[in-house]
Amino acid sequence: MRRALFVLALVFFASAATAQVAPTQSELAAYDGLHAAAARGDVAAIERLVKDGADKEAVDARQRTPLHVAAFQKRHEAARALMRLGADPNRLEIDRYDIVTIASVANDVPMLKIALEGGGNPRAITSRYDGTALIAAAHLGHAEVVRTLIAAKAPLDHVNNLGWTALIESIVLGDGGRNHTDTLRALVEAGANVNLADRSGTTPLGLARGRGYTEMVAILEKAGGK
């Protein structure tokens, strides 16, 4: 069972790394209208096009709106302008990602804060894994993103369709290094359930011990992990 879960973790890590599909160079070159303005971060063009009646929710072949494109391209002011003009921050693209999750995976804290300020939902269920932005960030060890989402009241103990919480993912998909340990610490300090087990019945403490992640083990033991 442990070997099967380890293989599953490797498969998940590989697939999650490519789950979000940013616009390709050919797609960027082919964009026009609001998609093109968002891609290049042209706020003046965005404002002019919206005033002239451009559809803020128009989508490309992968259901990406101009706001998704701005998030993928890290065009912060373009994203801010689009939301100010009424673009939906909680719209999902074809792989079920919103801009909060896109920014979280990219470790783009400024974009994440803009998304949240613009009405992005930190509690949204996103991706093919029925996860959350917090789980995605914990998986990658993006500790500042995790802290930002915690402050925004993201659900600490949501379980995705693999049976994992953000806390578990910081262990099973982490490397035990500083970033994932800081992520785990932030989740524990925020009140995440340290004894919520995976589908095999193994607790976070058991998972950390099994991987030899001594600092994580110490944090979990201090928090009452069993």
C-alpha positions, 0 to 999 in steps of 0.5 A: 500500500505504501509503495502504491501511494508513493507511486501515486504521489509521483504521478500526481506531482508530474501531472500537477506540474503541467496541469495548468496550461498557460497561453503558448507563444503562438496563442499569444501572437494570435490573440486580438482584442481584450485577450491581446491587451491583457497579454501585453498588460495594456490597461489603456487598451483594456479600458477603451475596448471595454468602453466600446463594448468588448466582451470581458468574458470572451474565451479562447480555445481553452476557455481562458478569459482575458483575466485568465491570460493576465494572470498567466502572464503576470500582468498585475495592473491589467488584471486589476483593471479587468476586475474593476471593469467587471471581469469575473475573478472566479471564472474557471478555464478548461482545466478548472483553474481560477485566477486565485489558483493560477497565481498561487501555483505561480507563487505570484503573491502580488497577483494573488492579493489583487485577485483576492481584493477583486473578489476572488474566492479563496474557498473555491474548489478547483482543478481536476483534483477537486482541490483548492488554491491552498492545497496547490500552494502547499504541494509546491511549498509556496509558504508566503502564498499559503500564509496569504490564503490562510489570512483570506480564510481558505479552508484548512482541512479540505480533502481533495479527490486523492484523499489529501489535505494541504497539510498532507500534501506539504509532506507527501509532495514536499522534500522536507526542506525549508519551503515545505517545512515553513508551509507545514508550520504555517498550516499547523499554526493556523489550526489545520487538523494534524491528525486527519489521516490519508486514505490508508489511515496514515496521519501526517506525523506517520507520513513525516516520520516515514520520510525522515522529515525530522523538523516536520515531525517535531512540529507535528508532535508539538502540535499533538500529532499522533 
